[in-house]
């Protein structure tokens, strides 16, 4: 079995593959003050919850955008499962061509998303990842990463708005019944949900203009399932895109 870990700024997504089958997906909070043994204990408990025993895991692949956690999690994996995790970076996945000023600075999450999109979707593609930040990665017809857009995530924007505006309080991120809000809560919800959807539509249009061809668009991340249904253009939602990308990378580079 393969243990796949995607470490984001807010959550750690964890999945286990048996062959090509993803057995489960779960998340735990990213908590940098946690120590190596605490992460080892937490991951071990999660796998036991799904009736997966230590001896069954014979491989691990890890992507992380939180550098201070990468080594702790890698050591935790080594301690519990006695395997050497493959750590994803732009350098460790050289087959992904990156047309940026400094290609090696492409984040591990963007590498994983691009690898998955290149393998699973046709032609030029845009990968939207909605987490602490929202990113849009543009791939051309050859599967090369041509560039990235980074903007504050929906939750990050909402937190900033409500913390700086004395008369606005935080609301649940759900779509209101109409665009023109009829109370303060609906007004904020409209801006967050419909505003983000319109922004994604517009950015995808501009990226297509730069790439010079229509693009397939795939979205993943914690809030993508909420926003994507309100976009005007066709966007495929994949909750497991990054885990699938980790599996593809492991198949290409992991221990045989």
KEPAKOL-207591 format. One line per 5 residues: number of its first residue (from 1); their letters; for each residue x, y, z of N, C-alpha, C. Coordinates in steps of 0.2 Angstrom, whole numbers, padded with zeros to 4 digits. Atoms other than C-alpha are relative to their C-alpha. Layout:
// KEPAKOL-207591
NUM> A> X:Y:Z:X:Y:Z:X:Y:Z | ...
This chain:
// KEPAKOL-207591
1> XXXXX> 0004:-0006:0000:0000:0000:0000:0004:0006:0000 | -0003:-0006:0000:0005:0018:-0003:-0003:0005:0004 | 0003:-0006:-0004:0003:0032:0009:0002:0006:-0004 | -0001:-0007:0004:0001:0049:0000:-0002:0006:0005 | 0001:-0006:-0004:0003:0065:0010:0000:0007:-0004
6> XXXXX> -0001:-0007:0002:-0001:0083:0004:-0001:0005:0005 | 0000:-0005:-0005:0004:0096:0016:-0002:0007:-0002 | 0002:-0007:0002:-0005:0113:0014:0001:0004:0006 | 0000:-0004:-0006:-0005:0128:0025:-0005:-0001:0005 | 0005:0001:-0005:-0021:0124:0033:-0001:-0007:0002
11> XXXXX> 0002:0007:-0001:-0024:0105:0031:0006:-0004:-0003 | -0004:0006:0003:-0014:0089:0028:-0005:-0005:-0003 | 0004:0005:0003:-0023:0078:0016:0004:-0007:-0001 | -0003:0006:0000:-0019:0060:0018:-0004:-0006:-0003 | 0004:0005:0004:-0024:0045:0007:0004:-0006:0000
16> XXXXX> -0004:0006:0001:-0019:0027:0005:-0003:-0004:-0006 | 0002:0004:0006:-0019:0017:-0011:0002:-0007:0000 | -0001:0007:0001:-0020:-0001:-0014:0000:-0002:-0007 | 0000:0001:0007:-0014:-0004:-0031:-0002:0007:-0003 | 0002:-0006:0003:-0023:0009:-0042:-0006:0003:0004
21> XXXXX> 0006:-0002:-0004:-0038:0010:-0029:0002:0005:0006 | -0001:-0004:-0006:-0038:0025:-0017:-0005:-0002:0005 | 0004:0003:-0005:-0045:0017:-0001:-0004:0005:0004 | 0003:-0005:-0003:-0049:0033:0008:0004:0006:0000 | -0003:-0007:-0001:-0046:0052:0010:-0002:0003:0006
26> XXXXX> 0002:-0003:-0006:-0045:0061:0026:0005:0006:0001 | -0004:-0006:-0001:-0038:0077:0033:0001:0001:0007 | -0001:-0003:-0006:-0030:0084:0048:0003:0007:0000 | -0003:-0007:0000:-0025:0101:0053:0007:0001:0000 | -0007:-0002:0000:-0008:0108:0049:0001:0004:0006
31> XXXXX> -0002:-0003:-0006:0000:0112:0065:0007:0000:0001 | -0007:0000:0000:0018:0117:0064:0003:-0001:0007 | -0003:0001:-0006:0021:0117:0083:0001:-0008:0002 | 0000:0007:-0001:0018:0098:0083:0007:-0003:-0001 | -0007:0003:0001:0033:0087:0085:-0001:-0006:-0004
36> XXXXX> 0000:0006:0004:0038:0072:0075:-0004:-0006:0003 | 0004:0006:-0003:0031:0059:0087:-0007:0002:0000 | 0008:-0001:0000:0014:0068:0088:-0003:-0001:-0007 | 0002:0002:0007:0013:0067:0069:0000:-0007:-0001 | 0000:0007:0001:0018:0049:0069:-0006:-0003:0004
41> XXXXX> 0005:0003:-0004:0005:0045:0083:-0007:0002:-0004 | 0006:-0002:0004:-0009:0055:0073:-0001:-0004:-0006 | 0001:0004:0006:-0006:0046:0057:-0001:-0007:0001 | 0001:0007:-0002:-0004:0029:0065:-0008:-0001:0002 | 0007:0001:-0002:-0021:0032:0073:-0005:0000:-0005
46> XXXXX> 0004:0000:0006:-0029:0037:0057:0000:-0006:-0004 | -0001:0006:0004:-0023:0022:0048:-0004:-0006:0003 | 0003:0005:-0004:-0029:0011:0062:-0008:0000:-0001 | 0007:-0001:0000:-0046:0019:0061:-0003:-0003:-0007 | 0002:0003:0006:-0047:0013:0043:0002:-0008:-0001
51> XXXXX> -0002:0007:0000:-0041:-0005:0048:0006:-0001:-0005 | -0006:0001:0004:-0024:-0002:0039:0006:-0001:0005 | -0005:0001:-0005:-0009:-0009:0049:0007:0002:-0003 | -0007:-0002:0002:0009:-0004:0049:0003:-0004:-0005 | -0003:0005:0004:0015:-0019:0040:-0002:0001:-0008
56> XXXXX> 0003:-0001:0007:0004:-0015:0025:0002:0005:-0004 | -0002:-0006:0004:0011:0001:0020:0008:-0001:-0002 | -0007:0001:0003:0027:-0001:0009:0003:0005:-0004 | -0003:-0006:0004:0029:0016:0001:-0004:0006:0002 | 0003:-0006:-0003:0026:0034:0005:0002:0006:-0005
61> XXXXX> -0001:-0006:0004:0025:0050:-0006:-0002:0006:0004 | 0002:-0006:-0004:0025:0068:0002:0001:0006:-0005 | -0001:-0007:0002:0022:0085:-0005:-0002:0005:0005 | 0001:-0005:-0005:0023:0100:0006:0002:0007:-0002 | -0002:-0007:0001:0022:0119:0005:0001:0003:0007
66> XXXXX> -0002:-0003:-0007:0026:0121:0024:0007:-0003:0002 | -0007:0003:0000:0045:0118:0024:0002:-0002:0007 | -0001:0002:-0007:0046:0117:0043:-0003:-0007:0002 | 0003:0006:-0001:0035:0102:0043:0002:-0006:-0004 | -0001:0006:0004:0042:0092:0029:0005:-0005:0003
71> XXXXX> -0005:0005:-0003:0057:0085:0038:-0003:-0004:0006 | 0003:0003:-0006:0046:0081:0054:-0004:-0006:-0003 | 0005:0005:0003:0033:0072:0043:0004:-0006:-0003 | -0004:0005:0004:0047:0063:0033:0003:-0005:0006 | -0003:0004:-0006:0055:0057:0050:-0006:-0004:0003
76> XXXXX> 0005:0003:-0002:0038:0052:0056:-0002:-0006:-0004 | 0002:0006:0005:0034:0041:0041:0006:-0005:0001 | -0005:0005:-0001:0051:0033:0043:0000:-0004:0006 | 0000:0003:-0007:0049:0029:0061:-0006:-0005:0000 | 0006:0005:0000:0031:0021:0059:0000:-0005:-0005
81> XXXXX> 0001:0005:0006:0032:0013:0042:0007:-0003:-0003 | -0007:0003:0002:0051:0010:0040:0001:0001:-0008 | -0001:-0001:0007:0050:0017:0022:0003:0007:-0001 | -0003:-0007:0002:0059:0032:0014:-0005:0003:-0004 | 0005:-0003:0004:0046:0044:0008:0003:0004:-0006
86> XXXXX> -0002:-0004:0005:0048:0052:-0009:-0003:0007:0000 | 0002:-0007:-0001:0048:0071:-0007:-0001:0003:-0007 | 0002:-0003:0007:0040:0080:-0022:0003:0007:0000 | -0002:-0007:0001:0048:0096:-0028:0001:0001:-0008 | -0001:-0001:0007:0051:0104:-0045:0007:-0004:-0002
91> XXXXX> -0006:0004:0001:0069:0096:-0044:-0001:-0007:-0001 | 0001:0007:0000:0063:0079:-0040:-0005:-0003:-0005 | 0004:0002:0006:0051:0078:-0055:0002:0004:-0006 | -0003:-0004:0005:0062:0084:-0069:-0004:-0001:-0007 | 0004:0001:0007:0050:0077:-0083:-0006:0006:-0001
96> XXXXX> 0005:-0006:0001:0038:0092:-0079:0004:0006:-0002 | -0004:-0006:0002:0044:0106:-0089:-0004:0006:0002 | 0002:-0006:-0003:0042:0123:-0081:0003:0006:-0004 | -0002:-0006:0004:0043:0139:-0092:-0001:0006:0005 | 0000:-0006:-0005:0046:0151:-0077:0007:0003:0000
101> XXXXX> -0006:-0003:-0001:0060:0163:-0073:0005:-0005:0004 | -0004:0005:-0005:0066:0151:-0059:-0004:-0006:0000 | 0005:0006:0000:0058:0134:-0063:0000:-0004:0006 | 0000:0004:-0006:0064:0126:-0047:-0003:0003:0006 | 0004:-0003:-0006:0054:0138:-0036:-0007:-0002:-0001
106> XXXXX> 0007:0002:0000:0037:0130:-0042:-0001:-0004:0006 | 0002:0004:-0007:0028:0124:-0026:-0001:-0007:-0002 | 0002:0007:0001:0026:0106:-0023:-0007:-0002:-0002 | 0008:0001:0001:0007:0107:-0023:-0001:0002:-0007 | 0001:-0001:0007:0008:0115:-0040:0003:-0005:-0005
111> XXXXX> -0003:0005:0004:0020:0102:-0047:-0005:-0006:0000 | 0004:0006:0000:0008:0088:-0041:-0006:0001:-0004 | 0006:-0002:0004:-0007:0097:-0048:0001:0000:-0008 | -0001:0000:0007:0001:0099:-0065:0002:-0007:-0002 | -0001:0007:0002:0007:0081:-0066:-0006:-0003:-0001
116> XXXXX> 0006:0003:0000:-0010:0075:-0062:-0004:0002:-0006 | 0004:-0003:0006:-0018:0087:-0075:0003:-0003:-0007 | -0004:0002:0006:-0005:0082:-0088:-0002:-0007:-0002 | 0001:0007:0001:-0009:0064:-0086:-0007:-0002:-0001 | 0007:0002:0000:-0028:0064:-0084:-0004:0004:-0004
121> XXXXX> 0004:-0004:0004:-0034:0078:-0095:0004:0002:-0007 | -0002:-0001:0007:-0032:0083:-0114:0002:0007:-0001 | -0002:-0006:0003:-0023:0097:-0122:0002:0005:0005 | -0002:-0005:-0005:-0020:0114:-0114:-0005:0000:0006 | 0003:0001:-0006:-0026:0114:-0096:0001:0005:0005
126> XXXXX> -0001:-0005:-0006:-0029:0126:-0081:-0002:-0004:0006 | 0001:0003:-0006:-0028:0119:-0064:-0001:0005:0006 | 0002:-0004:-0005:-0037:0128:-0050:0001:-0004:0007 | -0001:0003:-0007:-0032:0124:-0032:-0002:0005:0005 | 0003:-0005:-0004:-0043:0133:-0019:0002:-0002:0008
131> XXXXX> -0001:0002:-0006:-0035:0132:-0002:0001:0007:0004 | -0002:-0006:-0004:-0027:0145:0010:0001:0006:-0006 | 0000:-0004:0006:-0022:0153:-0007:-0004:-0003:-0006 | 0003:0003:0006:-0031:0151:-0023:0005:0000:-0006 | -0005:0000:0006:-0019:0146:-0038:-0003:-0002:-0006
136> XXXXX> 0002:0003:0006:-0022:0144:-0056:0006:-0001:-0004 | -0006:0002:0004:-0009:0135:-0066:-0001:-0002:-0007 | 0001:0001:0007:-0008:0135:-0085:0005:-0004:-0003 | -0004:0004:0004:-0002:0121:-0095:-0001:0000:-0007 | 0002:-0001:0007:0000:0122:-0114:-0001:-0007:-0002
141> XXXXX> 0001:0006:0003:-0003:0108:-0126:0005:-0006:0001 | -0005:0004:-0001:0013:0100:-0123:0001:-0002:0008 | 0000:0001:-0007:0010:0099:-0104:0005:0004:0004 | -0005:-0004:-0003:0022:0112:-0100:-0003:0006:0005 | 0002:-0005:-0004:0019:0124:-0085:0002:0007:-0003
146> XXXXX> -0002:-0006:0003:0018:0141:-0093:0000:0006:0005 | 0000:-0005:-0005:0014:0151:-0077:-0005:-0001:0005 | 0004:0001:-0005:0004:0153:-0062:-0003:0007:0003 | 0004:-0006:-0003:-0009:0165:-0054:-0001:-0002:0007 | 0001:0001:-0007:-0009:0167:-0035:-0004:0005:0003
151> XXXXX> 0004:-0005:-0003:-0023:0176:-0026:-0002:-0003:0007 | 0002:0003:-0006:-0029:0175:-0008:-0006:-0004:0000 | 0005:0004:0000:-0040:0161:-0004:-0007:0003:0002 | 0007:-0003:-0002:-0059:0163:-0001:0000:0001:0008 | 0000:0000:-0008:-0057:0159:0018:0004:0006:0002
156> XXXXX> -0005:-0006:-0002:-0042:0171:0019:-0003:0006:-0001 | 0003:-0007:0002:-0051:0185:0010:-0006:0002:0005 | 0005:-0001:-0005:-0066:0183:0022:0003:0002:0006 | -0003:-0002:-0006:-0055:0183:0037:0003:0007:0000 | -0003:-0007:0001:-0046:0199:0031:-0006:0005:0000
161> XXXXX> 0006:-0004:0001:-0063:0207:0027:-0003:0002:0007 | 0003:-0001:-0007:-0071:0204:0044:0004:0002:0005 | -0004:-0002:-0005:-0056:0207:0054:0002:0008:0000 | -0001:-0007:0001:-0054:0225:0047:-0006:0004:-0001 | 0006:-0004:0001:-0072:0230:0045:-0004:0000:0006
166> XXXXX> 0003:0001:-0007:-0080:0234:0062:-0007:-0002:0000 | 0007:0001:0000:-0098:0232:0057:-0001:-0007:-0004 | 0001:0006:0004:-0095:0216:0047:0002:-0006:0004 | -0002:0006:-0003:-0095:0199:0055:0001:-0006:-0004 | -0001:0006:0005:-0089:0182:0048:-0007:-0004:-0001
171> XXXXX> 0006:0004:0002:-0102:0171:0039:0002:-0006:-0002 | -0001:0006:0003:-0104:0154:0033:0001:0001:-0008 | -0001:-0001:0007:-0097:0152:0015:-0005:-0005:-0004 | 0005:0003:0005:-0113:0147:0006:-0003:0005:-0004 | 0002:-0004:0005:-0121:0154:-0009:-0007:0003:0003
176> XXXXX> 0007:-0003:-0002:-0136:0166:-0005:-0005:-0001:-0006 | 0005:0001:0005:-0152:0165:-0015:0000:0004:-0006 | 0000:-0004:0005:-0148:0179:-0026:0007:0004:0000 | -0006:-0003:0000:-0133:0190:-0031:0000:0007:0004 | 0001:-0006:-0004:-0140:0206:-0023:-0002:-0002:0007
181> XXXXX> 0001:0002:-0006:-0139:0203:-0005:-0006:0004:0003 | 0005:-0004:-0003:-0154:0208:0006:0001:0001:0007 | -0002:-0001:-0006:-0145:0208:0022:0008:0000:0000 | -0007:0000:0000:-0127:0210:0028:0003:-0007:-0002 | -0003:0007:0001:-0124:0191:0028:0000:-0002:-0007
186> XXXXX> 0001:0002:0007:-0131:0188:0011:0005:0005:-0005 | -0004:-0004:0004:-0121:0203:0004:0008:-0003:0000 | -0007:0002:-0001:-0104:0196:0011:0000:-0007:-0004 | 0000:0007:0003:-0109:0178:0005:0000:0001:-0008 | 0000:-0001:0007:-0113:0185:-0013:0007:0002:-0002
191> XXXXX> -0007:-0003:0002:-0096:0194:-0014:0005:-0006:0000 | -0004:0006:0000:-0087:0178:-0008:-0001:-0005:-0005 | 0001:0006:0004:-0095:0165:-0018:-0001:0002:-0007 | 0001:-0002:0007:-0102:0173:-0034:0006:0005:-0002 | -0006:-0004:0002:-0087:0186:-0034:0006:-0005:-0002
196> XXXXX> -0005:0004:0001:-0075:0172:-0033:-0001:-0004:-0007 | 0002:0004:0006:-0084:0162:-0047:0001:0004:-0006 | -0001:-0004:0005:-0084:0177:-0058:0008:0001:-0002 | -0008:-0001:0001:-0065:0180:-0055:0003:-0006:-0003 | -0003:0006:0003:-0061:0162:-0059:-0002:0000:-0008
201> XXXXX> 0002:0000:0007:-0071:0163:-0075:0004:0005:-0004 | -0004:-0005:0003:-0062:0179:-0080:0007:-0001:-0001 | -0007:0002:0000:-0045:0173:-0076:0001:-0006:-0005 | 0000:0006:0005:-0048:0157:-0086:0000:0003:-0007 | 0001:-0003:0007:-0053:0168:-0101:0007:0003:-0002
206> XXXXX> -0006:-0004:0002:-0037:0178:-0100:0006:-0005:-0001 | -0005:0005:0000:-0026:0162:-0097:-0001:-0003:-0007 | 0001:0003:0007:-0034:0154:-0113:0003:0005:-0005 | -0002:-0004:0005:-0030:0170:-0122:0008:0000:-0001 | -0007:0000:0000:-0012:0169:-0117:0003:-0006:-0003
211> XXXXX> -0003:0006:0003:-0010:0151:-0121:-0002:-0001:-0007 | 0002:0001:0007:-0019:0153:-0138:-0005:-0005:-0002 | 0005:0006:0001:-0032:0139:-0136:-0004:-0001:0005 | 0005:0002:-0005:-0047:0133:-0127:0003:-0005:0005 | -0003:0005:-0005:-0042:0124:-0111:-0005:-0004:0004
216> XXXXX> 0003:0004:-0005:-0049:0110:-0100:0001:0004:0007 | -0001:-0003:-0007:-0051:0117:-0082:-0002:-0005:0005 | 0001:0005:-0005:-0050:0106:-0067:0001:0004:0007 | -0001:-0003:-0006:-0052:0112:-0049:0000:-0005:0006 | 0000:0004:-0006:-0048:0105:-0032:0001:0004:0006
221> XXXXX> -0001:-0004:-0006:-0046:0111:-0014:-0006:0000:0004 | 0006:0000:-0005:-0057:0113:0001:-0006:0003:-0002 | 0006:-0004:0002:-0068:0126:-0006:-0002:0000:-0007 | 0001:0000:0007:-0068:0122:-0024:-0007:-0003:-0002 | 0007:0003:0001:-0084:0111:-0023:-0006:0005:0001
226> XXXXX> 0005:-0005:-0001:-0093:0126:-0016:-0001:0006:-0006 | -0001:-0006:0005:-0087:0139:-0029:-0002:-0002:-0007 | 0000:0002:0007:-0086:0129:-0045:-0007:0000:-0003 | 0007:0000:0003:-0105:0126:-0047:-0003:0007:-0002 | 0002:-0007:0002:-0107:0145:-0049:0004:0003:-0005
231> XXXXX> -0003:-0002:0005:-0095:0147:-0062:-0004:0000:-0007 | 0003:0000:0006:-0101:0151:-0080:0003:-0006:-0005 | -0003:0004:0005:-0089:0140:-0089:0000:-0007:0003 | 0000:0007:-0002:-0087:0121:-0088:0007:-0001:0004 | -0006:0002:-0004:-0075:0116:-0074:-0001:-0006:0004
236> XXXXX> 0001:0006:-0003:-0072:0099:-0068:0003:0000:0007 | -0002:0000:-0007:-0071:0097:-0049:0003:-0007:0002 | -0003:0007:-0002:-0059:0083:-0042:0003:0001:0007 | -0002:-0001:-0007:-0057:0082:-0024:0006:-0004:0002 | -0006:0004:-0001:-0043:0069:-0026:0006:0002:-0005
241> XXXXX> -0004:-0002:0005:-0033:0078:-0039:0008:-0001:0002 | -0007:-0001:-0002:-0017:0081:-0029:0002:-0007:0003 | -0002:0007:-0002:-0017:0063:-0021:0001:-0004:-0007 | -0001:0004:0006:-0019:0056:-0039:0007:0002:-0003 | -0007:-0002:0002:-0004:0067:-0044:0006:-0003:0004
246> XXXXX> -0005:0003:-0004:0006:0060:-0030:0001:-0007:-0002 | -0001:0007:0002:0002:0042:-0035:0003:0000:-0007 | -0003:0000:0007:0007:0046:-0053:0008:0001:0001 | -0008:-0001:-0001:0024:0053:-0047:0003:-0006:0004 | -0002:0006:-0003:0026:0038:-0035:0002:-0005:-0005
251> XXXXX> -0001:0005:0005:0024:0026:-0050:0006:0001:-0004 | -0006:-0001:0005:0037:0035:-0060:0006:0001:0004 | -0007:-0001:-0004:0050:0038:-0046:0001:-0004:0006 | -0001:0004:-0006:0046:0028:-0031:0004:-0006:0000 | -0004:0006:0000:0055:0013:-0025:-0004:-0006:-0003
256> X> 0003:0005:0003:0051:-0002:-0035:0001:-0007:0004
